[in-house]
Amino acid sequence: MNELLTESDMDVMPVTSGVTIASGKLHGAVSAVPGVLTFKGIPYAAPPVGPLRWQPPQPVQAWPDVREATVFGASAWAAHLPGPPTATMPDEDCLTLNVWTAATTSADKLPVMVWIHGGGFAFGSSADPVNDGARLAAKKVVMVSVNYRLGVFGFLAHDDLDSEGSVSGNFGIQDQLAALNWVRANIARFGGDPGNVTLFGQSAGAHSVGLLMTSPLAKGLFHRAIGESGAFWDSEHGSISTAAEARTRGHALATRLADGSISKLRAIPAEQLQRETEWNVNLDPGSTAFAPSIDHYVLPGDPADSFANGHQMNVPLLAGWNGDEGLIYLSRALPHTSINAFKAAAVGQFGEQGSTELLTLYAVNSDADTKNAAQTLIGDLIISEQTWEWLQLHQRTGQSPVYGYQFNYHSPYCPVPVHTGEMSFVFGTLGPQMLAPTVRPGERDRELAEQMMTYWVNFARTGNPNGAGLPGWPTYDADKPAVMQFADTTGAAAEIGTERFRFLRTFRTEGRFPESWRSR
């Protein structure tokens, strides 16, 4: 073990596998990527267990001895989904983060990238090997990934919880805020610059970035934002839940399981509580599960409305979406067995006039067209349209540069640009792809990963993704939108799908989609 340094050491300190932070001494490990150190499972808040279940994250208690930081902490309790098991076992004591750094001294002041994992606020973990931060860190950033409370543990809202002294409903987002405060207080010890923090995430992680850009509690905690496939936590059932909707859901749970008593609900074992609130991928987590809501504390109002009125954080934004976001959501799409079934459902949601325009924009002319149209529409409603609006609104009402992208890449390794498909490229991990799990990446796959990593790191460093040897990436213009197209070749091109998104945007009123969509 390298010698550990204390607060009394010189101001400029070497970054070694032994680091002292505010809460104690850590012993990390050497990464498999040359020149990168890793520190895993670092607590950033007290375990949210017992009386701290459904409380805001509390300060972490200092530890007296050297803490081994060589393995990931426990994952949050999460939905049980088909596929390989999570990399770590679940536990309520899950509020940990991980750091990868290639800094040599604390004076390096490298840009910091903080990753928020996806999973519909119902599953996921910072231990996912796809999101290993070592390769990004090797490009001279300090990479941080964060666990946060999910599902009922992170997003229960209830009047009795409010009366305990803190507004309920968004404890998982408060965890993310606590992690960002930890970064501000401690990241210099790992060679990072607390004044240059980029918050980035995918799916629920991207929604988190968009929501936090509207939160007064996040002001000053990050300085650039990257969102991959997500923005405002809208869905096919409309906009993010209101405070009243979240509390109705919370009261129903407490009544069903605990005679309406929060203390009895707290006494239910975590595994049983997870089982009683289990979510599955065929349902909209925004309307059927415990997820973010407008609590008028963390989130003061509808996020789309906040951006429309220029109330968001003034930070550079890079955001985009994938070419076939809807494939994994097809079970939630409008009926698509025939053109008549599709049209009837479209009339029910969009009205007679709206459905006529929709059938044109989504090219529905026969029974054979309906599956593709339904798949494209559900991808737009859940992911693409709101990510597009994020770019549009921030460019119109903000004062910082905006950059857009579309991931439309195809190869034997990545046969369809599905939701999540870009992540292996952004992190350079090039692990198994969802639709081709046994195919190994080829030369073009590795080239694209190198390009995307470099763009993301350039943006984290300066707020501009451009750099030597890369195709030029123009700033986003809401009136004439051009984006970076990550496809068979990489280059700037006209945005795809703009007219579809403009059509869907017309259904918003003061940032919200029609409340009638809720009952679909």
Disulfide bonds with the S-S distance in Angstrom:
none
